[in-house]
């Protein structure tokens, strides 16, 4: 699955879930600065399909991933971070997106993520 195909699938799932997603969003908060494939600033929900094709490993190193994980644990934001090696088919990526969005629906505070 290409970067474009993966991003299109994720955009479709997030839009279906009611998010207003800006594509190719430059995210910069505190000590995290990366380019996300999609971000809904009002809901603080987004996604990144990490691919070799896009050179994403340069931005999404283990330290950056850990920073995102810590902020998600605190409920500050929710970003689906999927490595192409973990979701190599459309069905796998679709399943990851649906599971993530279901979890966001459970965890997001009122007035936060939709």
Buried (B, 14 or more C-beta within 10 A) or exposed (E): BEBEEBBBBBBEBBEEBEBEBEEEBEBEEEEBEBBBBBBBEEBBBBBBBBBEEBEBEEBBEEEBBEBBEEBBEEEEBBBBBBBBEEBEEEEEBBEBBEEBBEEBEEEBEEEBBB
